Amino acid sequence: MDIRKFFRPPPPQTNTARATAEPYQNRIPAAEKELQEPTASEQPQLASGSNTAAQAPPAERSEREREHADYNANPRCSGLSQTQGHDHSGPPDDLGEDKPAQIILKKFPSRLFNGQKRSFVALWYNQRDWLEYSVKAEAAFCFACRKFGTVDSVFTKSGYCDWKHAAERGLRKHAECKEHMESVAKWRERVKRADSGQEISTLVNEGQLARNRYYIGAIIDMLQFLAINRLPLRGSVEAFNSQGDASCGLFLSLFEYSVRKDPELEKILQTIPQNARYTSHDIQNELIKIMSDILTEEIVHEVSDSWFTIKVDGTRDPTGCENISIVIRFVAEDFEVRERLLTIATADVGDAKTLANTIITELRRVGLSTSKILSQVYDGASVMSGKHGGVQKILQDMLAREIPYVHCFNHQLHLVVINAMSSEGAIEDFFGVCGSLYKFIKKPTVAVHYKGDTLKRLLEQRWTGHLATVTVVLKSFDDIFSLLSEIDSNRAFGTDLRIEAAGLIRAVSEPSFEFIGRFVQKILQLLDAPNKMLQSEQMDLLSGMRLVKSASECVAQLRSESEFNNILGQCKEKERPQKRKRMVNKSLQGYVVEETVGQQQGDTDEGDTELRRLFYSTLDAAFKHALTFGASTAMCENSFSTLKSVLTDNRLSMLHQRKAHLVQLAFERDLTKRFTTEWKEAVMKRFNSGRRRLQLY
């Protein structure tokens, strides 16, 4: 039997046949039209050579004819999706990307097969995790073959929709074919690698990411080194290929040195795009800001919920910018007193209102609660200490509560010493002669002949320089006098030089010169120890008050006849006696505790235990608050020394934000050192959060 005749398309109708059929077709209902069998003239005929095709048996012909009628009535039943609006060049866009789209509908669209409506069945998903359904195409697809297959089929392009034979033929045969099994194996391997992080693309990418992190980590190390040592970064030329030029700056010079010493870094540099080397000043500023932000966050974390004291002082740099140093003093959980530089702020004007607003703004910006301010420490300037219009008063009014103000003990001590020395003309003249000696001996023609210790320059704003000057003058008095005498008697020196030497000889030869020197040295030595101790961050308000009181008592004891005779006797002796041994102040012996406190004796009930806990916890809180009170703004003064080291004459064009960040990183060097170890990862993650050509994670 030749079965080809059943698959041959029907011959086209003639005009007469079509005209005869159309009235009859119009009278047939739609349902009957779908089930109508083809006429004898429309039966498919296949010829093979000269032989006439054999006719099929009646039963088989009836089955084939009904299927052929269904094909004409519903051409989509062929197993190919022909839904209107679907693009047959590829699969629809509602299929899964990372996993199969196994959609479950309340009722799937149906199609006619042998007069019966059939549709997709959701149970087919069972044991077929690769199967997926498209609502747009109303057809089934194979996710594995669509994503990992190399051969196009109905399950990858247009979709399978022969629901009558889907379970027994279509889906089963597709699952058993070689191409499908290979695609499923690739899919399983991809999922396994993705879950374990061993995906090939991931392994290759992770290697590149590690190299990128190594490169950025090296740049962070360079910035940390330059910042912590207060060294300039930029030069007049910032091009990467100008590293050999002396004007390229220390950052690029250090970068070039690191590349030469580190073969791994040199290898990575050769693979990095030219426009992604991250050596420009913009990247420097961004990384420096990130490092400063992380450091500030660590300071805020150290403070936590503790009470703190604010210390504020200001100074103008050579550019005329007002720099406001804000330091906070707090007690950590281990009862360690710490003082940290929070920031170097700036203000357009220096009035009390602006300064108070700046302080509040900076505290809130970093996340510190103004309700935890315990006290405020400033110098004695009226803009800070004014009772009605000073910063300390305005700050209390803004926060609507009382915050004690402490006048800096170091400033008070400085004012006492300076006023005391300037009130007596003889002492003022003595330091005038010391200043003249310093200028005279610093001259090149005189310095080559001087054999004594180097004289110190007098600093009007720091009385500690007076002590250093007096000490050197008294120690090298014989060398100074011999030098002046030699110049005065030697005509080889110029006339002006000899006249100046003669005047200095007359001044230092006065009997009162050495006496005043030893007397002033005695007083300044007694006050020098309290001055240095007051500058320590461990100094609290109570200890500072006791220290100042003890120093005042020691100075008062000098006002006696015995002390006067002792100093006068040292002036007359040719051989200077050794300094007397310093004795420990006996007033401090009463503060040594030798007994144990809080020792439990016997059994106690729950009430006593709670009272004991309440008692000691209250004492701990009171002790921490007492230590939090500051005594001086020495830490602010120290930050200005760092500012002077950072803002050199060649760096005056630096913007304030970069300057403030560099000062903080240099000042808090113990925290900045952590950027090469535990904090480096945090810097890179924050840097990677922006849009970067080099991906780090």
Beta strands, then each sheet from edge to edge (+ up, - down):
strand 1: 110-113
strand 2: 116-119
strand 3: 131-134
strand 4: 139-142
strand 5: 308-316
strand 6: 322-331
strand 7: 337-347
strand 8: 373-378
strand 9: 405-407
sheet 1: 1+ 2-
sheet 2: 3+ 4-
sheet 3: 7+ 6- 5+ 8+ 9+
end
